[in-house]
Amino acid sequence: MSASTTAPASLALSRVPPRRSVIDGALARFGDGLRRYGWIIRAVQWLIVAVYAVLVIVPALLPLPDNAAHIWTNLTLAAQFAFWGIWWPFVLVSMVLVGRAWCGVLCPEGALSEFASRWSRGYAVPRWITWQGWPFVAFAGTTVYGQMTSVYGYPKPVLAVLGGSTLAAIVVGLLYGRNKRVWCRYLCPVNGVFAVLSKLAPVSFQVDSAAWAVSPKPVGGTESFNCAPLVPVKTMRGAGSCHMCGRCSGHRGAVRLALRSPNHEIVRVAGEEPSLDQTMLILFGMLALAVGAFQWSSSPWYVDAKQWAATWLIERGTTWPLEHSAPWFVLTNYPDRNDVMTLLDGGLLLAYIGAATIVLGLALSGIVALATLSLGGWSLRRFHHLTQTLIPVAGCGVFLGLSALTVTFLRGDGIVIPYVAEIRTALLAGASLWSVWLAWQVAGLAVGGVRRVAAAACIAGAAALSVANWVLLFWIW
């Protein structure tokens, strides 16, 4: 049942196909089960915390694995594969399938932050924490730092990135709010990415505003609940900020887990909630910066730039950028593995990712602006809305970049995944078509005919530009 439903329940149910009604009933009962058996969720979270702590801390204390080590025989390699081959890529997939259930049910960082907030000093959340630019800044910062330190290949950077993030989450929990997840709501480095991808989920907790209005007191034995991620449940219309923990399920007889169209939130809700921070994250983060981060090590442009810069420096008698590096927590520095990033390497890495972010971000922004103008004049709200239609292709790109690590890890142990190229092709094509279909629906809210076709064509051009970058990485370079 959507938030805007005002018809009586009996009439609403009469319009729902019997099979859909059965599925919705099962989902509603499952949501209620999450609330009733929350203690099981908490137990699972502590089990995951224990595993997470071992995988983050212990490998950093062990010697680096030798060439004879395998994923199934070496804890360091097993941890790398767990984090970068399974965890991150498939957590992204889960956002599209079941919303932010990972956040509310499984995430160790969120569980620790909420646990710490039991003893919080209770300070009011300061304005700098609620700054709307954090989703992009946190995503960009952790992505770039991970590339600088080779976080995918060595355990110490993992401890610095993941362990540092977890420590910060605990500190924030000890300072702000009480029994809340202030860190998750505002500062988590992947909060923004999770928020935009979960808009595509076909299931979500949905609020019947009419039922809420006529039921001022809790009904059915349901008492008030604690929404740890600080979501205003009464007015919640989308899945972006909901952690799917089920604590609000059944509240006032108005909140329940139910099916919805995967297109609904982007087409019907996103236009009424324009978001500059999400626009920046999609256009300049997921579609641009992430491309540069995954591309640079394979890019012939990076190699050419490095050769030119090295020649230019040598000709002028300046060789220190080619001879010096930095500690491992600043730049990759493992001489015994012949893996050392010089100051020149680090500078060019930053330049490459920065150039990709600016050039691709501006190009994509220009294309979306053309789509906006094609609908009959400039509208910033419409620009933000059309940007949301690129979420499928943006999420697909990030998933493919991370899943390339999965393929690499397995291939290093002699395990070859069949039809990788075909799977990548199908995913990119499907995500692009989904984005174009969303653009067609969004444009149809404003105009029809040629203008609608022109807007959808512009978004198709933006999707094609994004796909072209992955084609370069996977098939040409």
C-alpha positions in Angstrom: 0.0 0.0 0.0 1.5 3.3 -1.0 1.8 6.4 1.2 -0.8 8.2 -0.9 -3.6 5.5 -0.5 -6.8 7.0 0.8 -9.3 4.3 -0.2 -10.8 2.1 2.5 -8.8 -1.1 3.1 -11.6 -3.4 1.9 -11.8 -1.4 -1.4 -8.0 -1.3 -1.8 -7.8 -5.1 -1.3 -10.5 -5.7 -3.9 -8.3 -4.0 -6.5 -5.2 -6.1 -5.7 -4.8 -9.4 -7.8 -5.2 -12.4 -5.5 -1.6 -13.6 -6.1 -0.2 -10.1 -5.3 -2.4 -10.0 -2.2 -0.9 -13.3 -1.0 2.6 -12.1 -1.6 2.0 -8.8 0.2 0.4 -10.7 3.1 3.5 -12.9 3.4 5.8 -9.9 3.2 3.8 -8.0 5.9 4.1 -11.0 8.2 7.8 -11.2 7.5 8.2 -7.5 8.4 6.3 -8.1 11.6 8.6 -11.1 12.3 11.6 -8.8 12.0 10.1 -6.6 14.8 9.0 -9.5 17.0 12.3 -11.4 16.7 14.7 -8.5 16.8 16.8 -10.3 19.4 17.8 -12.8 16.7 18.9 -10.0 14.4 21.0 -8.5 17.2 22.6 -11.9 17.8 23.4 -12.3 14.1 24.9 -8.8 14.1 27.2 -9.7 16.9 28.3 -12.8 15.1 29.1 -10.7 12.0 30.9 -8.2 14.2 33.2 -11.0 15.5 33.9 -12.3 12.0 34.4 -8.8 10.7 36.9 -8.0 13.5 39.0 -11.1 12.7 39.1 -10.4 9.0 40.0 -6.7 9.4 42.5 -7.0 12.3 44.3 -10.4 12.1 45.6 -10.2 8.5 47.2 -6.9 9.2 49.3 -8.6 11.9 50.4 -11.5 9.7 53.2 -11.6 7.1 52.0 -11.1 3.5 51.1 -14.4 1.7 53.6 -16.0 -0.6 52.9 -17.0 -4.2 51.9 -20.5 -3.2 49.0 -19.3 -0.9 45.4 -19.7 -1.9 42.1 -18.1 -0.8 41.2 -21.3 1.0 44.6 -21.8 2.8 45.5 -18.2 3.7 43.5 -15.9 6.0 44.9 -12.8 4.4 43.7 -13.8 0.9 40.5 -15.1 2.3 39.8 -11.7 3.9 40.6 -9.9 0.7 38.3 -12.1 -1.2 35.6 -11.8 1.4 35.7 -8.0 1.5 36.3 -7.1 -2.1 35.2 -10.2 -4.0 32.0 -10.9 -2.2 31.0 -8.4 0.4 31.1 -5.0 -1.5 29.9 -6.1 -4.9 27.0 -8.2 -3.6 25.9 -5.8 -0.9 25.4 -3.4 -3.8 23.2 -6.0 -5.5 21.2 -6.5 -2.3 20.3 -2.8 -2.3 18.6 -3.2 -5.6 16.9 -6.4 -4.6 15.8 -5.8 -0.9 16.7 -2.3 -0.1 19.0 -1.4 2.8 18.4 -4.7 4.6 22.1 -5.1 4.9 22.3 -1.9 6.9 19.5 -2.8 9.3 20.0 -6.5 9.7 23.7 -7.3 9.0 26.0 -4.3 9.0 28.7 -4.6 11.8 29.5 -0.9 11.7 25.9 0.2 12.2 25.5 -2.4 15.0 28.6 -1.1 16.8 27.6 2.5 16.4 24.1 1.9 17.8 25.5 -0.2 20.6 28.0 2.5 21.6 25.2 5.1 21.5 23.6 3.4 24.5 26.2 5.2 26.6 26.2 8.3 24.4 26.9 11.7 25.9 23.7 12.7 24.2 25.0 15.8 22.4 22.8 17.4 19.8 23.9 16.5 16.3 25.9 19.5 15.0 25.3 21.1 11.7 28.6 20.0 10.2 27.5 16.4 10.6 24.2 17.0 8.8 25.9 18.7 5.9 24.4 17.4 2.7 27.7 17.2 0.9 29.0 14.2 3.0 27.6 11.4 0.7 29.8 12.6 -2.2 32.8 13.7 -0.1 32.9 10.5 1.9 32.5 8.3 -1.1 35.2 10.2 -3.1 37.6 10.3 -0.2 37.4 6.6 0.7 37.5 5.6 -3.0 40.6 7.7 -3.8 42.4 6.8 -0.6 41.8 3.1 -1.3 43.4 3.5 -4.7 46.4 5.4 -3.3 47.1 2.6 -0.7 46.1 -0.4 -2.8 43.4 -1.3 -0.3 42.2 -4.3 -2.5 45.6 -6.0 -2.3 47.1 -5.4 1.2 45.6 -5.9 4.7 47.1 -2.8 6.4 45.1 -0.4 4.2 42.0 -2.5 4.9 42.6 -1.9 8.6 43.1 1.8 8.0 40.0 2.2 5.8 37.5 -0.2 7.3 38.9 -0.2 10.8 39.2 3.6 10.8 35.6 3.9 9.6 34.3 1.6 12.2 36.2 3.4 15.0 34.8 6.7 13.8 31.3 5.2 13.8 31.8 4.1 17.4 33.1 7.5 18.5 30.1 9.3 16.8 27.8 6.9 18.6 29.4 7.7 22.0 29.0 11.5 21.4 25.7 12.1 19.6 22.2 10.8 20.0 21.1 7.9 22.2 20.3 4.5 20.8 20.7 6.0 17.4 22.8 5.5 14.3 23.9 9.1 13.6 27.0 7.8 11.8 24.9 5.7 9.4 22.4 8.5 8.8 24.9 11.2 7.8 28.6 10.1 7.7 28.9 6.5 6.5 31.0 6.6 3.3 28.6 4.4 1.4 25.4 5.9 2.8 24.7 7.9 -0.4 25.3 5.0 -2.7 23.1 2.7 -0.7 20.4 5.4 -0.6 20.2 5.9 -4.4 20.4 2.1 -5.2 17.7 1.1 -2.8 15.3 3.3 -4.7 15.1 0.5 -7.2 14.2 -2.2 -4.7 10.9 -4.0 -5.4 10.1 -4.3 -1.7 10.1 -1.7 1.0 8.4 -0.7 4.2 5.5 1.5 3.1 3.3 3.9 5.1 -0.4 4.3 4.8 -0.9 7.9 5.8 -4.6 7.6 6.0 -4.4 4.7 8.4 -1.9 6.5 10.5 -4.2 9.6 10.7 -7.2 7.6 12.0 -5.1 5.6 14.5 -3.5 8.2 16.8 -2.7 5.5 19.4 -0.6 2.3 18.8 -2.9 -0.6 17.9 -2.6 -4.4 17.9 -0.2 -4.3 20.9 2.4 -2.4 18.9 4.2 0.2 21.1 6.3 3.1 20.1 9.6 2.1 18.4 13.1 3.3 18.1 14.1 4.2 14.5 17.8 4.1 14.9 18.7 5.7 11.5 16.5 8.7 12.4 14.0 8.2 9.6 10.8 10.3 9.9 8.6 7.2 9.4 5.3 9.0 9.4 6.2 11.0 6.3 8.4 8.3 4.7 7.6 7.8 1.0 10.7 6.1 -0.3 13.3 3.5 0.7 16.5 5.6 0.5 16.9 6.2 4.2 15.0 3.1 5.6 17.3 0.4 7.0 14.7 -2.3 6.6 15.1 -3.4 10.2 11.4 -4.0 10.8 11.2 -2.2 14.1 8.3 0.0 12.8 6.4 -2.8 11.1 2.7 -2.7 12.1 3.0 0.6 13.9 -0.4 2.2 14.2 -1.6 -0.4 11.7 0.0 1.8 9.0 3.5 0.5 8.3 4.1 -2.7 6.5 6.6 -4.5 4.2 5.1 -4.7 0.7 5.8 -5.0 -3.0 6.1 -2.0 -5.2 7.2 -1.3 -8.8 11.0 -0.9 -9.0 10.4 2.2 -11.0 7.9 3.8 -8.6 10.2 5.8 -6.4 12.3 7.3 -9.1 9.3 8.2 -11.3 6.8 9.2 -8.7 8.7 10.3 -5.7 12.2 11.6 -6.7 10.7 14.5 -8.6 9.1 15.8 -5.5 12.2 15.5 -3.4 15.0 17.1 -5.6 18.4 16.4 -4.1 21.6 18.2 -5.2 23.8 15.9 -3.1 22.4 12.8 -4.9 22.8 14.5 -8.2 26.5 15.2 -7.5 27.0 11.6 -6.2 25.4 10.1 -9.3 26.9 12.3 -12.0 30.3 13.1 -10.5 30.7 10.2 -8.2 29.3 6.9 -9.4 29.4 7.7 -13.1 32.7 9.6 -13.2 35.0 9.3 -10.2 34.4 5.6 -9.9 35.3 5.2 -13.5 38.6 6.9 -13.0 39.4 4.9 -9.9 38.8 1.6 -11.7 40.4 2.6 -15.0 43.7 4.3 -14.1 45.8 1.2 -13.5 44.8 -0.2 -16.9 44.7 3.0 -18.9 47.3 3.6 -21.6 46.6 7.3 -21.1 48.0 7.0 -17.6 51.1 5.2 -18.9 51.6 7.8 -21.6 51.2 10.6 -19.1 53.7 9.0 -16.7 56.3 8.6 -19.4 55.9 12.2 -20.6 56.1 13.5 -17.0 59.1 11.4 -16.2 60.9 12.5 -19.3 60.1 16.2 -18.7 61.3 15.9 -15.1 64.6 14.1 -16.0 65.4 16.7 -18.7 65.2 19.4 -16.1 67.3 17.5 -13.6 64.4 16.9 -11.1 64.3 13.2 -10.3 63.1 13.2 -6.7 59.4 12.6 -7.6 60.6 9.4 -9.4 62.8 8.2 -6.6 60.8 8.9 -3.4 57.6 7.4 -2.1 55.6 7.8 1.1 54.6 5.5 4.0 52.2 2.6 3.1 49.3 4.6 4.7 49.8 7.4 2.2 50.9 5.6 -0.9 51.4 2.0 -1.8 54.9 1.0 -0.5 55.9 -2.6 -0.4 59.5 -2.9 -1.8 59.7 -6.6 -1.0 56.8 -7.1 -3.4 58.2 -4.7 -6.0 55.1 -2.7 -5.5 56.0 0.9 -4.7 54.1 4.0 -5.8 56.4 6.9 -6.3 55.4 10.5 -5.6 55.0 10.9 -9.4 52.7 7.8 -9.5 50.6 9.2 -6.7 50.3 12.6 -8.3 49.3 11.2 -11.6 46.8 8.9 -10.0 45.1 11.8 -8.4 45.3 13.8 -11.6 43.7 10.9 -13.6 40.9 10.4 -11.2 40.3 14.1 -10.9 40.3 14.6 -14.6 37.8 11.7 -15.1 35.6 13.2 -12.4 35.5 16.6 -13.9 35.4 15.7 -17.6 32.9 12.9 -17.3 30.8 14.7 -14.6 30.5 17.8 -16.7 29.8 15.9 -19.9 27.0 13.9 -18.2 25.6 17.0 -16.6 25.5 18.7 -20.0 23.6 15.8 -21.5 21.1 15.7 -18.7 20.7 19.5 -19.0 19.9 19.0 -22.7 17.3 16.4 -21.7 15.9 18.9 -19.3 15.7 21.7 -21.9 14.1 19.4 -24.4 11.1 19.1 -22.1 10.3 22.8 -22.5 12.7 25.1 -20.7 15.1 24.9 -17.8 14.0 23.5 -14.5 16.5 22.6 -11.8 13.9 20.3 -10.2 13.5 18.4 -13.5 17.3 18.3 -13.9 17.6 16.5 -10.6 14.7 14.2 -11.4 16.2 13.1 -14.8 19.5 12.5 -13.1 17.8 9.9 -11.0 17.0 7.9 -14.1 20.7 7.1 -14.5 20.8 5.2 -11.2 20.6 1.8 -12.9 23.5 2.3 -15.2 25.5 4.1 -12.4 24.9 1.2 -10.0 25.7 -1.4 -12.7 29.1 0.3 -13.4 30.2 0.3 -9.8 29.1 -3.3 -9.4 31.1 -4.4 -12.5 34.1 -2.5 -11.3 34.0 -4.3 -8.0 33.1 -7.6 -9.4 36.1 -7.5 -11.6 38.1 -8.0 -8.4 36.0 -11.1 -7.8 37.0 -12.5 -11.2 40.6 -11.5 -10.6 40.8 -13.2 -7.2 39.3 -16.4 -8.5 41.4 -16.4 -11.6 44.5 -16.1 -9.5 43.6 -19.4 -7.8 42.8 -21.1 -11.1 39.0 -20.7 -11.0 37.6 -19.3 -14.2 34.1 -18.0 -14.2 32.5 -18.8 -17.6 30.8 -16.2 -19.8 32.1 -13.2 -18.0 32.1 -11.0 -21.1 28.6 -12.0 -22.0 27.4 -11.4 -18.4 29.0 -7.9 -18.4 27.4 -7.1 -21.8 24.0 -8.2 -20.6 24.2 -6.2 -17.4 25.3 -3.0 -19.1 22.7 -3.4 -21.8 19.9 -4.1 -19.3 20.9 -1.3 -17.0 21.1 1.2 -19.9 17.6 0.1 -21.2 16.3 0.5 -17.7 17.6 4.0 -17.4 16.1 5.0 -20.8 12.8 3.5 -19.8 12.8 5.5 -16.5 13.7 8.6 -18.5 10.7 7.9 -20.8 8.4 7.6 -17.9 9.7 10.7 -16.2 9.6 12.8 -19.4 6.0 11.6 -19.9 5.0 13.4 -16.6 5.8 16.7 -18.3 5.2 16.4 -22.1 4.6 13.9 -24.9 5.5 13.5 -28.5 8.8 14.6 -29.9 10.0 16.4 -26.7 9.5 13.2 -24.7 11.5 11.2 -27.3 14.3 13.8 -27.3 14.6 13.7 -23.5 14.8 9.9 -23.5 17.3 10.0 -26.3 19.5 12.4 -24.3 19.5 10.0 -21.3 20.3 7.2 -23.7 23.3 9.2 -24.8 24.4 9.6 -21.1 24.0 5.9 -20.6 26.0 5.2 -23.7 28.9 7.5 -22.5 29.0 5.6 -19.2 29.0 2.2 -21.0 31.8 3.3 -23.3 34.1 3.8 -20.3 33.5 0.2 -19.2 33.9 -1.0 -22.7 37.4 0.6 -22.7 38.3 -1.1 -19.5 36.9 -4.6 -20.1 37.3 -5.1 -23.9 39.8 -2.6 -25.3 42.5 -2.0 -22.7 
